[in-house]
Amino acid sequence: MIGFARVVTDGPTMYYVCDVFVLEAYRGQGIGKKLIETITNAPEFE
């Protein structure tokens, strides 16, 4: 695992991105942006 993002949600009304972490050796490659994009486009959070 080179990175992760943690989301807290109550289910139907809101979600909160708590943490986004990418190992230093892999930073600057757009991995964090891809994690956030995946979260914001997830059907569970629409």
PDB file of N, H, CA, C and O in Angstrom:
ATOM      1  N   MET A   1       0.849  -1.164   0.000  1.00  0.00           N
ATOM      2  CA  MET A   1       0.000   0.000   0.000  1.00  0.00           C
ATOM      3  C   MET A   1       0.904   1.240   0.000  1.00  0.00           C
ATOM      4  O   MET A   1       1.828   1.363   0.804  1.00  0.00           O
ATOM      5  N   ILE A   2       0.608   2.136  -0.915  1.00  0.00           N
ATOM      6  H   ILE A   2      -0.142   2.036  -1.569  1.00  0.00           H
ATOM      7  CA  ILE A   2       1.416   3.358  -1.016  1.00  0.00           C
ATOM      8  C   ILE A   2       0.664   4.596  -0.535  1.00  0.00           C
ATOM      9  O   ILE A   2       1.252   5.670  -0.400  1.00  0.00           O
ATOM     10  N   GLY A   3      -0.632   4.446  -0.277  1.00  0.00           N
ATOM     11  H   GLY A   3      -1.109   3.573  -0.387  1.00  0.00           H
ATOM     12  CA  GLY A   3      -1.408   5.577   0.199  1.00  0.00           C
ATOM     13  C   GLY A   3      -2.803   5.161   0.601  1.00  0.00           C
ATOM     14  O   GLY A   3      -3.242   4.047   0.315  1.00  0.00           O
ATOM     15  N   PHE A   4      -3.499   6.070   1.270  1.00  0.00           N
ATOM     16  H   PHE A   4      -3.142   6.974   1.503  1.00  0.00           H
ATOM     17  CA  PHE A   4      -4.889   5.818   1.630  1.00  0.00           C
ATOM     18  C   PHE A   4      -5.602   7.140   1.861  1.00  0.00           C
ATOM     19  O   PHE A   4      -4.979   8.185   2.048  1.00  0.00           O
ATOM     20  N   ALA A   5      -6.926   7.062   1.843  1.00  0.00           N
ATOM     21  H   ALA A   5      -7.432   6.213   1.692  1.00  0.00           H
ATOM     22  CA  ALA A   5      -7.776   8.191   2.202  1.00  0.00           C
ATOM     23  C   ALA A   5      -8.861   7.635   3.117  1.00  0.00           C
ATOM     24  O   ALA A   5      -9.394   6.551   2.877  1.00  0.00           O
ATOM     25  N   ARG A   6      -9.178   8.380   4.157  1.00  0.00           N
ATOM     26  H   ARG A   6      -8.744   9.260   4.352  1.00  0.00           H
ATOM     27  CA  ARG A   6     -10.177   7.930   5.123  1.00  0.00           C
ATOM     28  C   ARG A   6     -11.369   8.869   5.074  1.00  0.00           C
ATOM     29  O   ARG A   6     -11.216  10.091   5.069  1.00  0.00           O
ATOM     30  N   VAL A   7     -12.554   8.283   5.039  1.00  0.00           N
ATOM     31  H   VAL A   7     -12.677   7.291   5.043  1.00  0.00           H
ATOM     32  CA  VAL A   7     -13.799   9.045   4.946  1.00  0.00           C
ATOM     33  C   VAL A   7     -14.700   8.662   6.114  1.00  0.00           C
ATOM     34  O   VAL A   7     -14.850   7.483   6.435  1.00  0.00           O
ATOM     35  N   VAL A   8     -15.297   9.669   6.747  1.00  0.00           N
ATOM     36  H   VAL A   8     -15.175  10.627   6.487  1.00  0.00           H
ATOM     37  CA  VAL A   8     -16.300   9.449   7.789  1.00  0.00           C
ATOM     38  C   VAL A   8     -17.620   9.924   7.212  1.00  0.00           C
ATOM     39  O   VAL A   8     -17.702  11.009   6.636  1.00  0.00           O
ATOM     40  N   THR A   9     -18.651   9.107   7.368  1.00  0.00           N
ATOM     41  H   THR A   9     -18.583   8.226   7.836  1.00  0.00           H
ATOM     42  CA  THR A   9     -19.963   9.478   6.827  1.00  0.00           C
ATOM     43  C   THR A   9     -21.078   9.030   7.761  1.00  0.00           C
ATOM     44  O   THR A   9     -20.930   8.075   8.524  1.00  0.00           O
ATOM     45  N   ASP A  10     -22.184   9.735   7.682  1.00  0.00           N
ATOM     46  H   ASP A  10     -22.304  10.511   7.062  1.00  0.00           H
ATOM     47  CA  ASP A  10     -23.373   9.296   8.408  1.00  0.00           C
ATOM     48  C   ASP A  10     -24.299   8.525   7.478  1.00  0.00           C
ATOM     49  O   ASP A  10     -25.396   8.133   7.875  1.00  0.00           O
ATOM     50  N   GLY A  11     -23.865   8.309   6.249  1.00  0.00           N
ATOM     51  H   GLY A  11     -22.974   8.628   5.926  1.00  0.00           H
ATOM     52  CA  GLY A  11     -24.642   7.557   5.278  1.00  0.00           C
ATOM     53  C   GLY A  11     -25.371   8.456   4.307  1.00  0.00           C
ATOM     54  O   GLY A  11     -24.837   8.774   3.245  1.00  0.00           O
ATOM     55  N   PRO A  12     -26.583   8.876   4.646  1.00  0.00           N
ATOM     56  CA  PRO A  12     -27.410   9.556   3.643  1.00  0.00           C
ATOM     57  C   PRO A  12     -27.162  11.049   3.429  1.00  0.00           C
ATOM     58  O   PRO A  12     -27.551  11.581   2.390  1.00  0.00           O
ATOM     59  N   THR A  13     -26.520  11.750   4.388  1.00  0.00           N
ATOM     60  H   THR A  13     -26.204  11.318   5.233  1.00  0.00           H
ATOM     61  CA  THR A  13     -26.503  13.210   4.236  1.00  0.00           C
ATOM     62  C   THR A  13     -25.137  13.848   4.040  1.00  0.00           C
ATOM     63  O   THR A  13     -25.048  14.893   3.395  1.00  0.00           O
ATOM     64  N   MET A  14     -24.072  13.264   4.568  1.00  0.00           N
ATOM     65  H   MET A  14     -24.144  12.415   5.092  1.00  0.00           H
ATOM     66  CA  MET A  14     -22.783  13.940   4.444  1.00  0.00           C
ATOM     67  C   MET A  14     -21.629  12.965   4.530  1.00  0.00           C
ATOM     68  O   MET A  14     -21.762  11.852   5.040  1.00  0.00           O
ATOM     69  N   TYR A  15     -20.473  13.419   4.009  1.00  0.00           N
ATOM     70  H   TYR A  15     -20.366  14.322   3.595  1.00  0.00           H
ATOM     71  CA  TYR A  15     -19.238  12.682   4.229  1.00  0.00           C
ATOM     72  C   TYR A  15     -18.122  13.681   4.451  1.00  0.00           C
ATOM     73  O   TYR A  15     -18.191  14.821   3.992  1.00  0.00           O
ATOM     74  N   TYR A  16     -17.085  13.238   5.165  1.00  0.00           N
ATOM     75  H   TYR A  16     -17.030  12.312   5.538  1.00  0.00           H
ATOM     76  CA  TYR A  16     -15.970  14.092   5.531  1.00  0.00           C
ATOM     77  C   TYR A  16     -14.680  13.327   5.249  1.00  0.00           C
ATOM     78  O   TYR A  16     -14.478  12.229   5.767  1.00  0.00           O
ATOM     79  N   VAL A  17     -13.811  13.910   4.429  1.00  0.00           N
ATOM     80  H   VAL A  17     -13.975  14.802   4.008  1.00  0.00           H
ATOM     81  CA  VAL A  17     -12.519  13.294   4.152  1.00  0.00           C
ATOM     82  C   VAL A  17     -11.582  13.683   5.298  1.00  0.00           C
ATOM     83  O   VAL A  17     -11.210  14.848   5.437  1.00  0.00           O
ATOM     84  N   CYS A  18     -11.211  12.708   6.106  1.00  0.00           N
ATOM     85  H   CYS A  18     -11.514  11.761   5.994  1.00  0.00           H
ATOM     86  CA  CYS A  18     -10.387  12.957   7.299  1.00  0.00           C
ATOM     87  C   CYS A  18      -8.907  13.008   6.964  1.00  0.00           C
ATOM     88  O   CYS A  18      -8.200  13.926   7.380  1.00  0.00           O
ATOM     89  N   ASP A  19      -8.446  12.032   6.219  1.00  0.00           N
ATOM     90  H   ASP A  19      -9.020  11.287   5.881  1.00  0.00           H
ATOM     91  CA  ASP A  19      -7.025  11.885   5.959  1.00  0.00           C
ATOM     92  C   ASP A  19      -6.794  11.493   4.504  1.00  0.00           C
ATOM     93  O   ASP A  19      -7.561  10.728   3.919  1.00  0.00           O
ATOM     94  N   VAL A  20      -5.746  12.023   3.948  1.00  0.00           N
ATOM     95  H   VAL A  20      -5.123  12.644   4.423  1.00  0.00           H
ATOM     96  CA  VAL A  20      -5.219  11.537   2.676  1.00  0.00           C
ATOM     97  C   VAL A  20      -3.721  11.439   2.881  1.00  0.00           C
ATOM     98  O   VAL A  20      -3.068  12.427   3.216  1.00  0.00           O
ATOM     99  N   PHE A  21      -3.177  10.253   2.680  1.00  0.00           N
ATOM    100  H   PHE A  21      -3.708   9.450   2.408  1.00  0.00           H
ATOM    101  CA  PHE A  21      -1.759  10.047   2.922  1.00  0.00           C
ATOM    102  C   PHE A  21      -1.161   9.243   1.777  1.00  0.00           C
ATOM    103  O   PHE A  21      -1.721   8.230   1.356  1.00  0.00           O
ATOM    104  N   VAL A  22      -0.023   9.703   1.281  1.00  0.00           N
ATOM    105  H   VAL A  22       0.432  10.525   1.623  1.00  0.00           H
ATOM    106  CA  VAL A  22       0.727   8.992   0.244  1.00  0.00           C
ATOM    107  C   VAL A  22       2.178   8.932   0.715  1.00  0.00           C
ATOM    108  O   VAL A  22       2.730   9.935   1.167  1.00  0.00           O
ATOM    109  N   LEU A  23       2.788   7.760   0.608  1.00  0.00           N
ATOM    110  H   LEU A  23       2.339   6.945   0.241  1.00  0.00           H
ATOM    111  CA  LEU A  23       4.190   7.627   0.998  1.00  0.00           C
ATOM    112  C   LEU A  23       5.046   8.644   0.255  1.00  0.00           C
ATOM    113  O   LEU A  23       4.807   8.936  -0.917  1.00  0.00           O
ATOM    114  N   GLU A  24       6.037   9.174   0.945  1.00  0.00           N
ATOM    115  H   GLU A  24       6.231   8.937   1.897  1.00  0.00           H
ATOM    116  CA  GLU A  24       6.868  10.243   0.393  1.00  0.00           C
ATOM    117  C   GLU A  24       7.487   9.879  -0.957  1.00  0.00           C
ATOM    118  O   GLU A  24       7.583  10.732  -1.839  1.00  0.00           O
ATOM    119  N   ALA A  25       7.896   8.651  -1.126  1.00  0.00           N
ATOM    120  H   ALA A  25       7.817   7.958  -0.410  1.00  0.00           H
ATOM    121  CA  ALA A  25       8.528   8.221  -2.373  1.00  0.00           C
ATOM    122  C   ALA A  25       7.580   8.276  -3.574  1.00  0.00           C
ATOM    123  O   ALA A  25       8.037   8.292  -4.716  1.00  0.00           O
ATOM    124  N   TYR A  26       6.261   8.305  -3.327  1.00  0.00           N
ATOM    125  H   TYR A  26       5.890   8.291  -2.399  1.00  0.00           H
ATOM    126  CA  TYR A  26       5.270   8.282  -4.399  1.00  0.00           C
ATOM    127  C   TYR A  26       4.532   9.609  -4.561  1.00  0.00           C
ATOM    128  O   TYR A  26       3.655   9.723  -5.418  1.00  0.00           O
ATOM    129  N   ARG A  27       4.867  10.596  -3.768  1.00  0.00           N
ATOM    130  H   ARG A  27       5.580  10.504  -3.073  1.00  0.00           H
ATOM    131  CA  ARG A  27       4.195  11.897  -3.857  1.00  0.00           C
ATOM    132  C   ARG A  27       4.566  12.603  -5.154  1.00  0.00           C
ATOM    133  O   ARG A  27       5.622  12.348  -5.733  1.00  0.00           O
ATOM    134  N   GLY A  28       3.684  13.494  -5.602  1.00  0.00           N
ATOM    135  H   GLY A  28       2.826  13.702  -5.131  1.00  0.00           H
ATOM    136  CA  GLY A  28       3.927  14.257  -6.820  1.00  0.00           C
ATOM    137  C   GLY A  28       3.541  13.531  -8.088  1.00  0.00           C
ATOM    138  O   GLY A  28       3.841  13.998  -9.186  1.00  0.00           O
ATOM    139  N   GLN A  29       2.874  12.387  -7.950  1.00  0.00           N
ATOM    140  H   GLN A  29       2.630  12.008  -7.058  1.00  0.00           H
ATOM    141  CA  GLN A  29       2.467  11.593  -9.104  1.00  0.00           C
ATOM    142  C   GLN A  29       0.956  11.621  -9.329  1.00  0.00           C
ATOM    143  O   GLN A  29       0.447  10.919 -10.202  1.00  0.00           O
ATOM    144  N   GLY A  30       0.241  12.422  -8.552  1.00  0.00           N
ATOM    145  H   GLY A  30       0.654  12.993  -7.842  1.00  0.00           H
ATOM    146  CA  GLY A  30      -1.204  12.530  -8.715  1.00  0.00           C
ATOM    147  C   GLY A  30      -2.006  11.474  -7.981  1.00  0.00           C
ATOM    148  O   GLY A  30      -3.213  11.360  -8.196  1.00  0.00           O
ATOM    149  N   ILE A  31      -1.364  10.702  -7.121  1.00  0.00           N
ATOM    150  H   ILE A  31      -0.384  10.795  -6.946  1.00  0.00           H
ATOM    151  CA  ILE A  31      -2.062   9.625  -6.411  1.00  0.00           C
ATOM    152  C   ILE A  31      -3.083  10.188  -5.426  1.00  0.00           C
ATOM    153  O   ILE A  31      -4.206   9.690  -5.354  1.00  0.00           O
ATOM    154  N   GLY A  32      -2.711  11.211  -4.672  1.00  0.00           N
ATOM    155  H   GLY A  32      -1.798  11.615  -4.731  1.00  0.00           H
ATOM    156  CA  GLY A  32      -3.655  11.839  -3.744  1.00  0.00           C
ATOM    157  C   GLY A  32      -4.843  12.438  -4.472  1.00  0.00           C
ATOM    158  O   GLY A  32      -5.981  12.323  -4.016  1.00  0.00           O
ATOM    159  N   LYS A  33      -4.581  13.079  -5.603  1.00  0.00           N
ATOM    160  H   LYS A  33      -3.657  13.172  -5.973  1.00  0.00           H
ATOM    161  CA  LYS A  33      -5.673  13.650  -6.407  1.00  0.00           C
ATOM    162  C   LYS A  33      -6.605  12.555  -6.898  1.00  0.00           C
ATOM    163  O   LYS A  33      -7.822  12.742  -6.921  1.00  0.00           O
ATOM    164  N   LYS A  34      -6.049  11.414  -7.293  1.00  0.00           N
ATOM    165  H   LYS A  34      -5.061  11.262  -7.274  1.00  0.00           H
ATOM    166  CA  LYS A  34      -6.864  10.304  -7.768  1.00  0.00           C
ATOM    167  C   LYS A  34      -7.712   9.730  -6.630  1.00  0.00           C
ATOM    168  O   LYS A  34      -8.865   9.357  -6.844  1.00  0.00           O
ATOM    169  N   LEU A  35      -7.148   9.659  -5.434  1.00  0.00           N
ATOM    170  H   LEU A  35      -6.211   9.961  -5.260  1.00  0.00           H
ATOM    171  CA  LEU A  35      -7.927   9.192  -4.284  1.00  0.00           C
ATOM    172  C   LEU A  35      -9.120  10.110  -4.033  1.00  0.00           C
ATOM    173  O   LEU A  35     -10.239   9.633  -3.843  1.00  0.00           O
ATOM    174  N   ILE A  36      -8.892  11.420  -4.031  1.00  0.00           N
ATOM    175  H   ILE A  36      -7.983  11.808  -4.185  1.00  0.00           H
ATOM    176  CA  ILE A  36      -9.984  12.379  -3.808  1.00  0.00           C
ATOM    177  C   ILE A  36     -10.999  12.307  -4.936  1.00  0.00           C
ATOM    178  O   ILE A  36     -12.204  12.357  -4.687  1.00  0.00           O
ATOM    179  N   GLU A  37     -10.534  12.192  -6.168  1.00  0.00           N
ATOM    180  H   GLU A  37      -9.556  12.152  -6.371  1.00  0.00           H
ATOM    181  CA  GLU A  37     -11.448  12.065  -7.315  1.00  0.00           C
ATOM    182  C   GLU A  37     -12.326  10.826  -7.172  1.00  0.00           C
ATOM    183  O   GLU A  37     -13.527  10.875  -7.438  1.00  0.00           O
ATOM    184  N   THR A  38     -11.730   9.734  -6.758  1.00  0.00           N
ATOM    185  H   THR A  38     -10.754   9.694  -6.542  1.00  0.00           H
ATOM    186  CA  THR A  38     -12.489   8.482  -6.573  1.00  0.00           C
ATOM    187  C   THR A  38     -13.547   8.642  -5.491  1.00  0.00           C
ATOM    188  O   THR A  38     -14.675   8.175  -5.651  1.00  0.00           O
ATOM    189  N   ILE A  39     -13.192   9.295  -4.398  1.00  0.00           N
ATOM    190  H   ILE A  39     -12.275   9.674  -4.269  1.00  0.00           H
ATOM    191  CA  ILE A  39     -14.146   9.515  -3.304  1.00  0.00           C
ATOM    192  C   ILE A  39     -15.288  10.425  -3.772  1.00  0.00           C
ATOM    193  O   ILE A  39     -16.458  10.097  -3.572  1.00  0.00           O
ATOM    194  N   THR A  40     -14.962  11.555  -4.388  1.00  0.00           N
ATOM    195  H   THR A  40     -14.012  11.821  -4.551  1.00  0.00           H
ATOM    196  CA  THR A  40     -16.003  12.514  -4.770  1.00  0.00           C
ATOM    197  C   THR A  40     -16.900  11.998  -5.880  1.00  0.00           C
ATOM    198  O   THR A  40     -18.017  12.489  -6.042  1.00  0.00           O
ATOM    199  N   ASN A  41     -16.440  11.021  -6.647  1.00  0.00           N
ATOM    200  H   ASN A  41     -15.532  10.622  -6.515  1.00  0.00           H
ATOM    201  CA  ASN A  41     -17.254  10.435  -7.713  1.00  0.00           C
ATOM    202  C   ASN A  41     -17.937   9.135  -7.312  1.00  0.00           C
ATOM    203  O   ASN A  41     -18.645   8.539  -8.124  1.00  0.00           O
ATOM    204  N   ALA A  42     -17.741   8.686  -6.088  1.00  0.00           N
ATOM    205  H   ALA A  42     -17.165   9.170  -5.428  1.00  0.00           H
ATOM    206  CA  ALA A  42     -18.338   7.438  -5.626  1.00  0.00           C
ATOM    207  C   ALA A  42     -19.853   7.581  -5.519  1.00  0.00           C
ATOM    208  O   ALA A  42     -20.341   8.550  -4.939  1.00  0.00           O
ATOM    209  N   PRO A  43     -20.595   6.634  -6.068  1.00  0.00           N
ATOM    210  CA  PRO A  43     -22.064   6.736  -6.036  1.00  0.00           C
ATOM    211  C   PRO A  43     -22.634   6.750  -4.620  1.00  0.00           C
ATOM    212  O   PRO A  43     -23.718   7.292  -4.406  1.00  0.00           O
ATOM    213  N   GLU A  44     -21.936   6.172  -3.656  1.00  0.00           N
ATOM    214  H   GLU A  44     -21.056   5.731  -3.830  1.00  0.00           H
ATOM    215  CA  GLU A  44     -22.431   6.173  -2.268  1.00  0.00           C
ATOM    216  C   GLU A  44     -22.503   7.572  -1.682  1.00  0.00           C
ATOM    217  O   GLU A  44     -23.271   7.812  -0.750  1.00  0.00           O
ATOM    218  N   PHE A  45     -21.708   8.509  -2.219  1.00  0.00           N
ATOM    219  H   PHE A  45     -21.084   8.314  -2.976  1.00  0.00           H
ATOM    220  CA  PHE A  45     -21.630   9.846  -1.660  1.00  0.00           C
ATOM    221  C   PHE A  45     -22.342  10.885  -2.500  1.00  0.00           C
ATOM    222  O   PHE A  45     -22.205  12.079  -2.236  1.00  0.00           O
ATOM    223  N   GLU A  46     -23.085  10.479  -3.484  1.00  0.00           N
ATOM    224  H   GLU A  46     -23.197   9.509  -3.698  1.00  0.00           H
ATOM    225  CA  GLU A  46     -23.821  11.440  -4.328  1.00  0.00           C
ATOM    226  C   GLU A  46     -25.210  11.667  -3.801  1.00  0.00           C
ATOM    227  O   GLU A  46     -25.972  12.441  -4.381  1.00  0.00           O
TER     228      GLU A  46
END
